[in-house]
Amino acid sequence: MAVTSFFFFVFLLFGFGLFYLSPGRFQWVTLLFLSLVFYHFAAWDFSILFLLLSAVLAYISSNILRVKRIAESSRAKGCVTAVAVIAVVGNVLLWFLLKGSSFWVTGTGILHRFLPSIPQIPALPIAGALGMGYYTAQVIGYILDCYWGNTEPQRNFLKLFLFVVFFPQLTVGPISRYSDLRCLYEKHRFSYDNMCFGCQRILWGVFKKLVVSDRVGIIINGIWADTATYTGFYPWIAVLLYPLQIYTDFSGCMDIILGAAELFDIHLAENFRNPFFSRSVQEFWQRWHITLGGWARDYVYYPVLKSRPVLAIGRWSKKRFKKNKRIAKLIPWAVGNGVLWFVMGFWHGSVQHILGVSVWFWTILLISEIFSPLSVRLVKVLEVNTESFSWHLFQSIRTYLVYAMGVVFFSAPGLRTAIGRYGIIFDAAKHLNPWIFFDGSVTKLGVTFADINLLIIGVFLLFAVAVLREKYGYARIWMQKQNLPFRWFVWLALFVIVLIYGLYGPGYDAATFIYEGF
């Protein structure tokens, strides 16, 4: 049951009515029931057992931590640490065995080429659970918060299980904190505003996915499917369009999820905040997949910086570079960021993502940090107006290009294909063919001029909504202040566009989200 399917919206309507008809004290039970029904139809057989095992590990460990913290002895403290480590490692190991097979398949495959006596270890014949990367990170965050004393462990197992299995966020996140989802267990009253805002956000997400993302995907897939024919500017078109596809796909799904949760008066964390307005790569990752970045910062980056090895590296760098305090600070920062970005890439579940996320963005950020004094000096020498629109536009375009080159790894089905695509991209510069933008050649990729015009309109709408969000927080807040006829005209027009142009005919699968695989 994909979140863009007719059955999901029927399920949502049924769940909405059942939830508000339930007595307030039992509404959380209704949410748990709906979540289990959703997972039964959305996932594959028996994969719910993996969520159950993860929740059991979290429940047992967090309540042992609660009991052991009462004791003040050093032995009790050591036991607390051991319990937390076992629970975290257990969750990571479960995820690694089911979702991280790319690491050992690729690694042993490389070793097998040089040493044939070493066999290539295949992936386990067991599929990972839907949303496993998201709920595993969520459970690990809960365990560590209980270990650090930031949250009180949940004593009711079914309530904790609801935190893990809450159905809107099981597809592509967001990665929620336990402290942010305590509202799951509270009494909720029907709100007309929540219903309107929830439906509006769902509609906007469906527009992003079915009207924009899937059309862009047709062009990109057509180019990469036949690079011998589509050379010259075509590979660059695919590279430059892919950030638009992955953004409208991922954020579109997030809009549907956040809107669905809002119908139940549950407000999940935002995952995007106009990332293509970013002036730097660092700012981009503060606006893109925000909950993953926040999770990695709080549960990986800060603990690593406070760890004994990194503190020792910091002390060594201060002694070694007494005359250059900037280098002395840069070394432990680079180590901490290296671990952070490795975890970010590792979470995505394959070697190609380690290269496309970890290595690429860590290197870009390190180069930016090293040359930032020179950059500041050049800006002053050239008397650049850093507050001008043109400078902001240049910075945003630069950030977009950096991101586009990195996510070539995301668009490829494997590491070898991803590396090959970089060769295709740079080789294509030898065969420039600017006439393809004017002679209708692009229609051979499976789209018409009407589709292209619709994409242009869609991008314009995305930009307009992004501008309104920068100014008002949410575009719908601005919309709410407009007169009733205008509001209804806009929403009905968007609904008609989705209804007419969001359907691609029999056999076309518009339900698979790029980030659903994580």
C-alpha positions in Angstrom: 0.0 0.0 0.0 2.1 2.9 -1.3 1.3 6.4 0.0 0.3 7.6 -3.5 -2.2 4.8 -4.0 -5.9 5.0 -4.0 -6.0 2.4 -1.2 -3.8 4.5 1.0 -6.2 7.4 0.8 -9.2 5.1 1.5 -7.3 3.7 4.5 -6.5 7.3 5.7 -10.1 8.3 5.5 -11.2 5.2 7.4 -8.4 5.7 10.0 -9.3 9.4 10.4 -12.9 8.6 11.2 -12.0 5.7 13.6 -9.4 7.8 15.4 -11.8 10.6 16.3 -14.6 8.3 17.2 -12.4 6.5 19.7 -12.4 7.6 23.3 -9.5 9.9 24.0 -7.7 7.5 26.4 -7.7 4.8 23.7 -6.8 6.9 20.7 -3.2 5.7 20.9 -4.5 2.1 20.7 -6.3 3.1 17.5 -3.1 4.5 16.1 -1.2 1.3 16.9 -4.0 -0.7 15.2 -3.9 1.5 12.1 -0.1 1.2 12.0 -0.1 -2.6 12.1 -2.8 -2.7 9.4 -0.8 -0.3 7.2 2.4 -2.3 7.7 0.7 -5.5 6.9 -0.4 -4.2 3.5 2.6 -2.0 2.8 5.5 -4.4 3.7 6.3 -8.0 3.0 5.4 -11.0 5.0 6.9 -11.4 8.5 9.0 -8.2 8.2 7.0 -6.8 11.1 9.0 -9.2 13.3 12.1 -7.1 12.7 10.3 -4.0 14.0 9.1 -6.1 17.0 12.7 -7.3 17.7 14.0 -3.8 17.6 11.3 -2.5 19.9 11.9 -5.4 22.3 15.7 -4.5 22.4 14.8 -0.9 23.1 12.2 -1.7 25.8 14.4 -4.2 27.7 17.5 -2.1 27.6 15.8 1.2 28.5 14.1 -0.3 31.5 17.3 -2.0 32.7 18.9 1.4 32.4 16.2 2.9 34.5 16.6 0.3 37.3 20.4 0.3 37.3 20.6 4.1 37.4 19.1 4.0 40.9 22.3 2.4 42.1 25.3 4.7 42.5 28.1 2.1 42.5 30.7 2.1 39.8 29.7 -1.5 39.1 26.1 -0.4 38.3 27.5 2.4 36.0 29.5 -0.1 34.1 26.5 -2.3 33.7 24.5 0.6 32.4 27.1 1.3 29.8 27.3 -2.3 28.8 23.5 -2.6 28.4 23.3 0.5 26.2 26.2 -0.7 24.0 24.6 -4.2 23.6 21.2 -2.7 22.6 22.7 -0.2 20.1 25.1 -2.8 18.6 22.2 -5.3 18.4 20.1 -2.8 16.4 23.0 -1.9 14.1 23.9 -5.5 13.5 20.3 -6.4 12.6 20.2 -3.5 10.1 23.6 -4.4 8.7 22.7 -8.1 8.1 19.5 -7.2 6.3 20.2 -3.9 4.6 24.0 -3.5 4.5 24.9 -6.5 2.3 26.4 -4.2 -0.3 29.4 -3.7 2.0 30.4 -7.3 2.3 29.3 -8.4 -1.2 31.4 -5.6 -2.8 34.3 -6.1 -0.4 34.6 -9.8 -0.7 34.1 -9.5 -4.5 37.1 -7.2 -4.8 39.2 -9.6 -2.6 38.1 -12.5 -4.7 39.5 -10.9 -7.9 43.0 -10.7 -6.4 42.8 -13.8 -4.2 40.5 -16.4 -5.8 40.7 -18.6 -2.7 38.6 -16.0 -0.9 34.9 -16.6 -1.8 32.5 -13.7 -2.5 30.0 -13.8 0.3 26.4 -13.3 -1.1 23.7 -11.3 0.5 21.3 -13.0 2.9 18.2 -14.3 1.2 16.0 -12.3 3.6 14.7 -8.8 2.7 15.0 -6.0 5.2 11.9 -4.4 6.7 10.2 -1.4 5.1 11.7 1.8 6.6 14.4 -0.1 8.5 17.0 2.6 8.2 14.6 5.2 9.7 13.1 3.3 12.6 16.6 1.8 13.5 18.0 5.3 13.8 15.0 6.3 15.8 15.3 3.4 18.2 19.1 4.0 18.7 18.3 7.6 19.5 15.8 6.5 22.1 18.2 4.1 23.8 21.0 6.7 23.9 18.6 9.4 25.3 17.6 6.9 28.1 21.3 6.1 28.7 22.2 9.8 28.9 19.2 10.6 31.1 17.6 12.9 28.6 14.3 11.0 28.6 12.4 8.8 30.9 12.1 5.2 29.6 8.6 4.1 28.5 7.3 1.4 30.8 4.3 0.4 28.5 5.7 -1.8 25.7 2.8 -1.2 23.4 3.3 2.5 23.7 6.9 2.2 22.9 6.0 -0.1 19.9 3.7 2.6 18.6 6.7 5.0 18.7 8.6 2.6 16.5 5.7 1.6 14.1 3.7 4.8 13.8 2.5 4.3 10.2 3.0 7.7 8.4 6.7 7.8 9.1 7.5 4.2 8.2 7.9 4.8 4.5 10.7 7.5 4.4 10.9 8.9 7.9 11.3 11.5 9.3 13.6 10.2 12.1 11.7 11.3 15.1 12.9 11.8 18.7 10.9 10.1 21.5 10.5 13.4 23.3 8.8 14.8 20.1 6.3 12.0 19.8 4.9 11.8 23.3 1.9 13.5 21.8 1.0 10.0 20.4 -0.3 9.0 23.8 -2.3 12.2 24.5 -6.0 12.9 23.8 -6.6 14.6 20.5 -9.7 16.6 19.5 -10.9 17.1 15.9 -9.6 20.3 14.4 -10.8 21.8 11.2 -7.5 23.6 10.7 -5.6 20.3 11.1 -7.9 18.6 8.6 -7.5 21.4 6.0 -3.7 21.8 6.5 -3.2 18.0 6.4 -5.2 17.6 3.1 -3.5 20.6 1.5 -0.1 19.3 2.4 -1.0 15.8 1.0 -2.2 17.3 -2.2 1.0 19.4 -2.6 3.1 16.2 -2.0 1.2 14.2 -4.6 1.7 17.1 -7.1 5.5 17.0 -6.5 5.7 13.3 -6.9 3.2 12.4 -9.7 3.4 15.6 -11.8 7.0 16.7 -11.4 9.2 14.0 -10.1 8.0 11.1 -12.2 8.1 13.2 -15.4 11.6 14.2 -14.7 12.4 10.6 -14.0 11.2 9.6 -17.5 13.8 11.9 -19.1 16.6 10.8 -16.8 15.9 7.1 -17.2 15.7 7.5 -21.0 19.1 9.1 -21.2 20.9 6.6 -18.9 19.3 3.7 -20.6 21.0 4.5 -24.0 24.1 6.6 -23.5 25.4 5.5 -26.9 22.6 7.4 -28.6 22.1 10.2 -26.0 25.5 11.8 -25.8 26.7 15.4 -25.8 24.5 17.5 -23.6 22.2 14.6 -22.7 24.2 13.1 -19.8 24.6 16.6 -18.4 20.8 17.1 -18.6 20.4 13.9 -16.6 22.9 15.0 -14.0 21.4 18.5 -13.6 17.8 17.2 -13.5 18.4 14.5 -10.9 18.5 16.8 -7.9 15.1 18.1 -9.0 13.8 14.6 -9.3 15.1 13.3 -6.0 14.0 16.5 -4.2 10.4 16.4 -5.5 10.3 12.7 -4.9 11.6 12.7 -1.3 10.1 15.9 -0.2 6.8 15.0 -2.0 6.6 11.8 0.0 7.4 13.8 3.2 4.6 16.2 2.5 2.2 13.3 2.2 3.5 11.8 5.4 3.5 15.0 7.4 0.0 15.9 6.1 -1.3 12.4 7.0 0.1 12.7 10.5 -1.4 16.2 10.8 -4.9 14.8 10.2 -4.5 13.0 13.5 -3.1 16.1 15.2 0.4 14.7 15.2 3.0 17.1 14.0 6.2 15.3 12.8 9.5 17.0 12.4 10.2 18.8 9.1 12.8 17.2 6.8 13.3 19.9 4.2 13.6 23.7 4.3 14.2 25.0 0.8 17.6 23.3 0.3 18.3 24.8 -3.1 18.3 28.3 -1.6 21.5 27.2 0.3 24.6 29.3 -0.2 27.0 26.6 0.9 27.2 22.8 1.1 27.1 23.0 4.9 23.9 25.1 4.8 22.5 22.7 2.3 22.8 19.8 4.7 21.1 21.9 7.4 18.1 22.2 5.0 18.1 18.7 3.4 17.1 15.6 5.2 17.2 17.6 8.4 16.2 14.8 10.8 19.0 12.5 9.6 21.5 15.4 9.9 20.2 16.3 13.4 20.4 12.6 14.5 23.9 12.2 13.2 25.0 15.5 14.9 23.6 14.6 18.3 24.2 10.9 18.5 27.5 10.7 16.4 29.3 14.0 15.9 29.1 15.4 19.4 29.9 12.1 21.2 32.9 11.6 18.9 34.2 15.1 19.6 34.0 14.4 23.3 35.6 10.9 23.0 39.0 10.3 24.4 40.8 9.6 21.1 39.5 12.8 19.5 40.3 14.9 22.6 43.8 13.4 22.5 44.1 14.4 18.8 43.0 17.9 19.8 45.6 18.1 22.5 48.3 16.9 20.1 47.3 19.3 17.4 47.5 22.2 19.8 51.0 21.3 20.8 52.1 20.6 17.3 50.7 23.7 15.7 51.1 26.3 18.5 51.7 29.1 16.0 48.7 28.2 13.8 45.6 27.9 16.0 43.4 27.5 12.9 45.2 24.3 11.8 45.1 23.1 15.4 41.3 23.3 15.5 40.9 22.0 11.9 42.4 18.6 12.6 40.0 17.4 15.3 37.2 19.0 13.4 38.1 17.0 10.3 38.3 13.8 12.2 34.9 14.4 13.8 33.3 15.3 10.5 35.0 12.3 8.8 33.2 10.0 11.3 29.9 11.9 10.9 30.0 11.7 7.1 31.0 8.1 7.2 27.9 7.3 9.3 25.7 9.3 6.9 27.0 7.3 4.0 26.9 4.0 5.8 23.3 4.7 6.8 22.4 4.8 3.1 23.5 1.2 2.9 26.0 0.7 0.1 29.6 1.4 -0.9 28.5 3.7 -3.7 26.7 5.9 -1.1 29.9 6.0 1.0 31.6 7.5 -2.0 28.7 9.7 -3.0 27.8 11.0 0.4 30.7 10.4 2.9 33.8 10.9 0.8 32.4 13.5 -1.6 30.8 15.9 0.9 33.4 15.5 3.6 36.1 16.4 1.0 34.1 19.4 -0.2 33.6 20.7 3.3 37.2 20.2 4.2 38.4 22.1 1.1 35.9 24.9 1.9 37.2 25.1 5.4 40.9 25.1 4.4 40.4 27.8 1.8 37.8 29.9 3.6 40.4 32.6 4.6 41.5 32.9 1.0 37.9 33.1 -0.2 37.1 35.9 2.3 40.2 37.8 1.2 39.3 37.5 -2.5 35.8 38.8 -1.8 37.2 41.8 -0.1 39.8 42.4 -2.8 37.2 42.1 -5.6 34.8 44.3 -3.6 32.0 41.8 -4.0 28.6 42.8 -2.6 27.9 39.7 -0.6 24.3 40.9 0.2 23.3 41.3 -3.5 20.9 39.0 -5.2 23.5 38.1 -7.9 26.0 36.9 -5.3 23.3 34.8 -3.5 22.2 33.3 -6.9 25.8 32.4 -7.7 26.3 30.7 -4.3 23.0 28.7 -4.7 23.9 27.6 -8.3 27.4 26.6 -7.1 25.9 24.5 -4.2 23.4 22.9 -6.6 26.2 21.9 -9.0 28.2 20.4 -6.1 25.2 18.4 -4.9 24.4 17.3 -8.5 27.8 15.9 -9.1 27.8 14.0 -5.8 24.4 12.3 -6.2 25.4 10.7 -9.5 26.1 7.8 -7.2 22.4 7.8 -6.1 21.0 7.6 -9.6 23.1 4.6 -10.5 22.0 1.0 -9.7 25.6 0.0 -8.7 29.1 1.2 -7.9 30.6 0.2 -11.3 27.7 1.9 -13.2 28.1 5.1 -11.0 31.8 5.3 -11.7 31.2 4.7 -15.4 28.7 7.5 -15.5 31.3 10.0 -14.5 33.3 8.9 -17.5 30.3 9.3 -19.7 29.7 12.8 -18.4 33.1 14.1 -19.1 33.5 12.3 -22.4 30.2 13.8 -23.5 31.9 17.3 -23.6 33.7 16.1 -26.8 30.3 15.8 -28.6 28.5 19.0 -28.0 25.0 19.1 -29.6 23.2 22.3 -28.6 20.6 21.9 -31.3 18.8 19.2 -29.2 17.3 22.1 -27.2 15.5 23.4 -30.3 14.8 20.6 -32.7 12.5 18.5 -30.5 15.0 15.7 -30.0 14.1 15.6 -26.3 10.7 14.2 -27.1 12.3 10.9 -28.2 12.9 10.3 -24.4 9.2 9.6 -23.8 7.9 13.1 -23.0 6.0 15.6 -25.1 6.3 19.4 -25.4 3.2 19.5 -23.2 5.1 17.5 -20.5 8.0 19.9 -20.8 5.7 22.9 -20.5 4.1 21.3 -17.4 7.5 20.7 -15.9 8.3 24.4 -16.4 5.1 25.4 -14.7 5.8 22.9 -11.9 9.2 24.3 -11.3 7.8 27.8 -11.2 5.2 26.8 -8.6 7.9 25.1 -6.6 10.0 28.3 -6.6 7.0 30.5 -5.7 6.1 28.2 -2.8 9.7 28.2 -1.6 9.8 32.0 -1.7 6.6 32.2 0.4 8.0 29.6 2.8 11.2 31.6 3.3 9.1 34.7 4.1 6.1 33.2 6.0 7.4 29.9 7.4 4.8 28.0 5.4 3.2 29.0 2.1 -0.2 27.8 3.4 0.0 30.4 6.2 0.1 33.0 3.5 -2.7 31.2 1.6 -4.8 31.1 4.7 -4.8 34.9 4.8 -6.2 35.2 1.3 -9.9 35.4 0.5 -12.0 32.3 0.3 -12.6 32.3 -3.5 -8.9 32.6 -4.2 -8.0 29.8 -1.8 -10.5 27.4 -3.3 -9.5 28.3 -6.8 -5.9 27.5 -6.1 -6.5 24.2 -4.3 -9.1 23.0 -6.8 -6.7 24.0 -9.7 -3.9 22.0 -8.1 -6.3 19.0 -7.5 -7.4 19.1 -11.2 -3.7 19.2 -12.4 -2.9 16.2 -10.2 -6.0 14.3 -11.4 -5.4 14.9 -15.1 -1.6 15.0 -15.4 -0.6 12.7 -12.5 -1.8 9.6 -14.3 0.6 8.0 -16.8 -1.4 5.1 -18.1 -1.4 1.3 -17.5 1.9 -0.3 -16.6 3.5 2.9 -15.3 4.6 2.5 -11.7 4.4 5.9 -10.0 4.5 4.5 -6.5 8.1 3.7 -5.8 9.9 6.4 -3.9 13.7 6.8 -4.3 14.3 7.1 -0.5 11.9 4.3 0.3 14.7 1.8 -0.1 16.6 3.1 3.0 
